[in-house]
Amino acid sequence: MRTTDYDRVCYLTEQRDERVPVRNLRTGQIGYTFGCTQEGATVQVKLENGELDSWGREECSEVTH
């Protein structure tokens, strides 16, 4: 995910309290954002099976329909 996309996803997640769907490019898993860590450029996600995970900015992309 590019830096501008990461910043937008984090804004929507943290400022507007929206859960943005993202896909892990390595595993294909889909999760919904619930937080971001700017220092490490990571996105905290809740997976479809309910587990929590953290993905680096470079390893995920926003899911668009």
Secondary structure as GFF3:
##gff-version 3
##sequence-region A 1 65
A	DSSP	alpha_helix	3	14	.	.	.	ID=ss1
A	DSSP	beta_strand	21	24	.	.	.	ID=ss2
A	DSSP	beta_strand	30	37	.	.	.	ID=ss3
A	DSSP	beta_strand	42	47	.	.	.	ID=ss4
A	DSSP	beta_strand	52	56	.	.	.	ID=ss5
A	DSSP	three_ten_helix	57	59	.	.	.	ID=ss6
A	DSSP	beta_strand	60	62	.	.	.	ID=ss7
###
